[in-house]
Amino acid sequence: MEAVLQQKIVEATRHVEEQLDSEIAKLENLDVKDFEELREQRLKKLKLLQQQKQNWLSQGHGEYSELPEEKDLFEISKKSKNVVCLFYKDDSPRCEILDHHLKILAKKHVEAKFCKLNVMRCPFLTERLKIKIIPTVALIVNSKTTDFIVGFTDLGNCDDFSTETLEYRISLSGAITCDSNFFPEDGKKPWLSHVPKPKTIRGPNTSNSDDSDED
């Protein structure tokens, strides 16, 4: 068994070396024209990324905002592919903790719209999304709530979790992207406490009979 294992390691190493040799050979054979083409491709990608960033900023991304009414979340979810929304109460210390971290992440992750909504102003959404524990963060992708962060269960069940822990947990929903090399505190990764059936973010006047994702 040990000999077989060693042989496999040797074969894998040889394969990697062959791939590296091939890539090096390609680079060595590049001429000025090839380098110019690579440079142009890189510039095009950078311009597209910059344009996308400007589009996000024009939609209010980069800021953590308060939504006056629940209908505002419907409108935001139509314009922004990724939305991170905190459902909060004024008298909740834990909501204030999330406020602190979400403000930081909103500036860092302009690919998503970060916002918050007072549960007293959104009876329809609270009922629709089955929000029973405060704070709850709804993670919306393509107008569907794909995931929830309910309380601090997925954040280490403590009040002093890091911004990076929350960032990593949000990224599991696909609403933002973050460094895949990050490991939360104590080496324990947050896990999905539950994976809800996606619900389309629609207004209170929408007929449930047409709602294909209704429970």
C-alpha positions as CSV (number, residue, x, y, z in Angstrom):
1,M,0.0,0.0,0.0
2,E,2.8,2.4,0.8
3,A,4.5,1.7,-2.5
4,V,1.3,2.4,-4.4
5,L,0.8,5.6,-2.4
6,Q,4.3,6.7,-3.2
7,Q,3.8,5.9,-6.9
8,K,0.6,8.0,-7.0
9,I,2.4,10.9,-5.3
10,V,5.2,10.7,-7.9
11,E,2.7,10.6,-10.7
12,A,0.7,13.6,-9.3
13,T,4.0,15.5,-8.9
14,R,5.1,14.7,-12.4
15,H,1.7,15.9,-13.8
16,V,1.9,19.2,-11.9
17,E,5.5,19.7,-13.2
18,E,4.4,19.0,-16.8
19,Q,1.7,21.6,-16.5
20,L,4.1,24.2,-15.1
21,D,6.6,23.4,-17.8
22,S,3.9,23.9,-20.4
23,E,2.8,27.2,-18.9
24,I,6.4,28.4,-18.7
25,A,7.0,27.4,-22.3
26,K,4.0,29.4,-23.4
27,L,5.2,32.5,-21.6
28,E,8.7,32.1,-23.0
29,N,7.3,32.0,-26.5
30,L,5.2,35.1,-26.2
31,D,6.2,38.0,-28.4
32,V,5.5,41.7,-28.1
33,K,2.2,41.3,-29.9
34,D,1.1,38.6,-27.5
35,F,1.9,40.8,-24.5
36,E,0.0,43.7,-26.0
37,E,-3.0,41.5,-26.5
38,L,-2.8,40.3,-22.9
39,R,-2.5,43.9,-21.7
40,E,-5.6,44.9,-23.8
41,Q,-7.6,42.0,-22.3
42,R,-6.6,43.0,-18.8
43,L,-7.5,46.7,-19.4
44,K,-10.9,45.7,-20.8
45,K,-11.6,43.6,-17.7
46,L,-10.6,46.4,-15.4
47,K,-12.8,48.9,-17.3
48,L,-15.8,46.5,-17.1
49,L,-15.2,46.1,-13.3
50,Q,-14.9,49.8,-12.8
51,Q,-18.1,50.4,-14.8
52,Q,-19.9,47.7,-12.8
53,K,-18.7,49.3,-9.6
54,Q,-20.0,52.7,-10.7
55,N,-23.4,51.2,-11.5
56,W,-23.5,49.7,-8.0
57,L,-22.6,53.0,-6.4
58,S,-25.3,54.8,-8.4
59,Q,-27.9,52.3,-7.0
60,G,-26.9,53.2,-3.4
61,H,-24.4,50.4,-2.9
62,G,-21.5,51.1,-0.6
63,E,-23.8,52.6,2.1
64,Y,-25.8,51.0,4.9
65,S,-29.2,52.6,4.8
66,E,-32.4,52.6,6.8
67,L,-35.6,51.7,4.8
68,P,-38.6,53.8,5.8
69,E,-41.2,51.3,4.6
70,E,-41.2,47.6,3.6
71,K,-42.2,48.5,0.0
72,D,-38.7,50.0,-0.3
73,L,-37.2,46.5,0.0
74,F,-39.3,45.3,-2.9
75,E,-38.0,48.1,-5.1
76,I,-34.4,47.6,-4.0
77,S,-34.5,43.8,-4.7
78,K,-35.7,44.6,-8.2
79,K,-32.7,46.9,-8.9
80,S,-30.0,45.1,-7.0
81,K,-29.0,41.5,-7.6
82,N,-27.7,41.0,-4.1
83,V,-29.3,42.5,-1.0
84,V,-28.4,42.1,2.7
85,C,-31.2,43.3,5.0
86,L,-31.3,43.4,8.8
87,F,-34.7,43.1,10.4
88,Y,-34.3,44.9,13.8
89,K,-35.9,46.5,16.8
90,D,-34.9,49.7,18.4
91,D,-34.5,48.2,21.9
92,S,-32.2,45.3,20.8
93,P,-28.5,45.5,21.8
94,R,-27.7,42.7,19.4
95,C,-29.2,44.7,16.6
96,E,-26.7,47.4,17.4
97,I,-23.9,45.0,17.3
98,L,-24.9,43.9,13.8
99,D,-25.3,47.5,12.8
100,H,-21.6,48.1,13.6
101,H,-20.4,45.2,11.4
102,L,-22.8,45.8,8.5
103,K,-21.7,49.4,8.2
104,I,-18.2,48.2,7.7
105,L,-19.1,45.5,5.2
106,A,-21.4,47.8,3.2
107,K,-18.3,49.9,2.3
108,K,-16.2,46.9,1.5
109,H,-18.7,44.9,-0.5
110,V,-20.3,47.2,-3.1
111,E,-21.5,44.2,-5.0
112,A,-24.4,44.0,-2.6
113,K,-26.9,46.5,-1.2
114,F,-26.9,46.7,2.6
115,C,-29.9,48.0,4.4
116,K,-32.1,47.6,7.5
117,L,-35.8,47.6,8.2
118,N,-37.6,48.0,11.5
119,V,-39.9,45.1,12.1
120,M,-42.6,47.4,13.4
121,R,-42.8,48.9,9.9
122,C,-43.0,45.7,8.0
123,P,-45.8,43.4,9.2
124,F,-46.3,41.9,5.8
125,L,-42.6,40.9,5.2
126,T,-42.2,39.7,8.8
127,E,-45.1,37.3,8.3
128,R,-44.1,36.4,4.7
129,L,-40.5,35.6,5.6
130,K,-41.5,34.0,9.0
131,I,-39.2,36.2,11.0
132,K,-39.7,35.3,14.6
133,I,-36.2,36.1,16.1
134,I,-34.6,39.5,16.2
135,P,-32.1,40.3,14.9
136,T,-32.5,38.4,11.6
137,V,-30.6,39.2,8.5
138,A,-32.3,38.3,5.2
139,L,-29.9,37.5,2.3
140,I,-31.5,38.1,-1.1
141,V,-30.2,37.0,-4.4
142,N,-32.0,37.7,-7.7
143,S,-35.1,38.9,-5.7
144,K,-35.3,35.7,-3.7
145,T,-34.5,35.2,0.0
146,T,-32.0,32.4,-0.3
147,D,-30.9,32.4,3.3
148,F,-31.3,33.9,6.8
149,I,-28.9,34.6,9.6
150,V,-31.1,34.1,12.6
151,G,-29.8,35.6,15.9
152,F,-26.1,34.9,16.5
153,T,-26.3,31.1,16.3
154,D,-24.2,31.0,13.1
155,L,-21.8,33.6,14.4
156,G,-20.4,31.6,17.3
157,N,-23.3,32.3,19.8
158,C,-21.4,35.2,21.2
159,D,-21.6,39.0,21.0
160,D,-17.9,39.6,20.3
161,F,-17.7,37.8,16.9
162,S,-15.5,39.5,14.3
163,T,-16.6,41.4,11.2
164,E,-14.8,38.7,9.2
165,T,-17.0,36.0,10.7
166,L,-20.1,37.8,9.6
167,E,-18.6,38.5,6.2
168,Y,-17.8,34.8,5.8
169,R,-21.3,33.7,6.9
170,I,-23.0,36.2,4.5
171,S,-20.8,34.9,1.6
172,L,-22.2,31.4,2.1
173,S,-25.5,32.7,0.6
174,G,-23.8,34.0,-2.5
175,A,-24.8,37.6,-1.7
176,I,-21.2,38.7,-1.4
177,T,-17.8,37.2,-2.1
178,C,-14.9,37.0,0.4
179,D,-11.5,35.5,0.8
180,S,-12.0,31.7,0.8
181,N,-8.9,31.3,3.0
182,F,-10.6,32.9,6.0
183,F,-11.3,30.6,8.9
184,P,-13.6,31.9,11.6
185,E,-12.7,31.9,15.3
186,D,-11.5,28.7,16.9
187,G,-11.3,27.1,13.4
188,K,-15.1,26.6,13.4
189,K,-16.9,27.6,10.3
190,P,-20.4,28.9,10.6
191,W,-22.9,26.6,9.1
192,L,-26.4,27.0,7.6
193,S,-28.8,26.6,10.5
194,H,-31.4,26.0,8.0
195,V,-31.8,26.4,4.2
196,P,-35.2,28.0,3.6
197,K,-37.2,27.6,0.5
198,P,-36.5,30.7,-1.6
199,K,-39.2,33.3,-1.5
200,T,-39.6,36.0,-4.1
201,I,-39.7,39.5,-2.6
202,R,-43.1,40.8,-3.7
203,G,-45.5,43.4,-2.5
204,P,-48.4,42.7,-0.2
205,N,-50.9,43.1,-3.0
206,T,-49.4,40.2,-5.0
207,S,-51.7,37.2,-5.3
208,N,-50.4,34.1,-3.6
209,S,-52.1,31.9,-6.2
210,D,-49.4,33.0,-8.7
211,D,-46.6,32.5,-6.2
212,S,-44.7,29.3,-7.2
213,D,-42.4,29.4,-4.1
214,E,-45.2,29.8,-1.6
215,D,-45.0,27.2,1.3
